[in-house]
């Protein structure tokens, strides 16, 4: 699991075994109903942040800058629509 994914899962409330006789990873004996919702919110926030931080300076004209910015807005809406009602 990537470090960021593990950090977000822990922030959302998932419990991890560090080094246990049954292995390492998430303790799946817990109720993660709320944690899963929190985890999705954190993942979506990370995705939106990645889109917002993406470089649009490669655009050569004000028209292409506008297109790039509109694409960012559309991408963010698409990400949120996939995960939220």
N, C-alpha and C positions, 0 to 999 in steps of 0.2 A: 504494500500500500504506500502510495506517495506520502511524504511527510505532511504536506498541506492538507491532504484528505484526512489523515489521522488527527491532525491538530483541530480541524473543523469538527470532526466526529466527537472528539473529547470536549470541545467547547459546547457542543449540542447536548452533551450529557451521556454519551456512550461510555461504558465502563470497559477498560482494557485489562487483560492479563499481561503483566510484564514478562515474567518468566515463571511459568507454572508447570506442574507436572503434565497438564494436558496440552501445553503449548502456549504460544503467544497469540494475541489478537483480541477481538471483541468478545466479551462475556455475553453470550446470547441467551443466558438464563434470565436476563432482566427484561422488564417491560419498557420498550423503547417507543411507545406510541407518540408521546410528546417530543422525545429526542429526535425522532425521524422527521417530524415537521420542522423542528429547529434546524436540523442538518440541511434539509432542502433549502430553507431560507438562506443559510450561510453559503451554500453552493451557488445559488442564484445570485447572491450579492457578489461573490467572487467573479462569476461570469460577467455580470454587468460591469464591474470594475475593470475587468480585462478589456471589454469593448470600449469603455469610456477612455481608458488609457492608451488605446491603440493610436498609432501615428497617422495623422491625416496631412502632414506637411509635405508629403510626396505629390500632392495635387498641385498642378501647374497654374491653374487659373482660379479665380473666385468661383466660377461655375463648378469646377471639379471639387473645390473645397466644400461647396454647398451640397453636392451630391454625396461626398464622403461623410459629411455630418448627418445628412438624412439617412444614409445607410446605417450609421451607428444607432440612430433613434429607432429605426426599424428592427435592427438586430436585438436591441434591448427589449423592445416590446415583444418580439418573438420568443425570447428566452423566458420572460415573465409569463406569457400566455401558455407556454408549455407546462409550467409547474403550478400555476395558480388558477383557481376557479374564476 
